[in-house]
Amino acid sequence: MEIAYIPSPSRGVLQLGPIPLRGYAFCIILGVFAAVWLGNKRWLARGGRPGTVADIAVWAVPFGLVGGRLYHVITDYELYFSEGRDWVDAFKIWEGGLGIWGAIALGALGAWIGCRRRGIPLPAWADALAPGIALAQACGRWGNWFNQELYGRETTVPWALHITSSTDGRVPGYYHPTFLYESLWCVGVALLVIWADRRFTLGHGRAFALYVATYCVGRFWIEYLRVDDAHHILGLRLNNWTALVVFILAVVYFVLSAKKRPGREEVVEPGADLPDGSASDAAEGDKGLEGDAESAEVKAEAGAEGESRADSDEKSEGRAEAEPTKKS
């Protein structure tokens, strides 16, 4: 008889009248709000404008969800396109299945579009949002608890996760709560990035690179504990290899960036030091000054032309008067 364990929810969906409230979706939404909230605070501290993080997140979040789902479907295609499976299930994102690697990759593309529209450097925005993304992952992992999925090996530790469902090949029992391990690890990553950013004044994407590298370290050993079906290459799960490659890329970027661009961006958002509307007013004022200058130049040219014409007229009149004098 187990003395202690983490119970699994009896179901992952609550009905609010005709509206289903899915625990997995709730955790994802909560994570997005946490990321935007923390990212906005850090963006303001770096000299940005309020609301900019949310405006760019409008681009990044949808791209990230699509990218996360694509990565999951591609790497676990047999769950949706093998014999006896319904390919329509590939679109049922609320049932679980988001790959963080695809979410970050395609989410970065959406963020780049949003930053380009606002004239903001993507690395600066990514640095501000980095710990918020880790916090969002910490929230999102609890969606796996609601779905009773992605647990680890069997164990007798007091914090074992009690799996009660037997659908989709699950075997009821007590397993390592890898969702909890990763959630706690992501909280630690967020705190580490915040501390390192304050201590070493990270900039030009290095805070984001630190988040990526430290997350990959935790994901590697947590992935090693999982027992769900996965593709293996040379004895390691596919996500282990992905974590290893991404870790190396993040470290290389961190080192090269520190050598090429030390310090931090002085300006992260053009015109952020002006009150709302001042930037546009200043631009209009500049245009007005340019117009005034142009009109002054036109007037000066017109005056000069008038003076030259008057001089020529006076000279011509003087000649006309001199000629009769000579004749007389």
Secondary structure, 3 states (H helix, E strand, C coil): CCCCCEECCCCCEEEECCEEEEHHHHHHHHHHHHHHHHHHHHHHHCCCCCCHHHHHHHHHHHHHHHHHHHHHHHHCCHHHHCCCCCHHHHHCHHHCCCCHHHHHHHHHHHHHHHHHHHCCCHHHHHHHHHHHHHHHHHHHCHHHHHHCCCCECECCCCCCEEECCCHHHCCCEEECCHHHHHHHHHHHHHHHHHHHHHHHCCCCCHHHHHHHHHHHHHHHHHHHHECCCCCEECCEEHHHHHHHHHHHHHHHHHHHHHHHCCCCCCCCCCCCCCCCCHHHHHHHHHHHHHHHHHHHHHHHHHHHHHHHHHHHHHHHHHHHHHHHHHHC
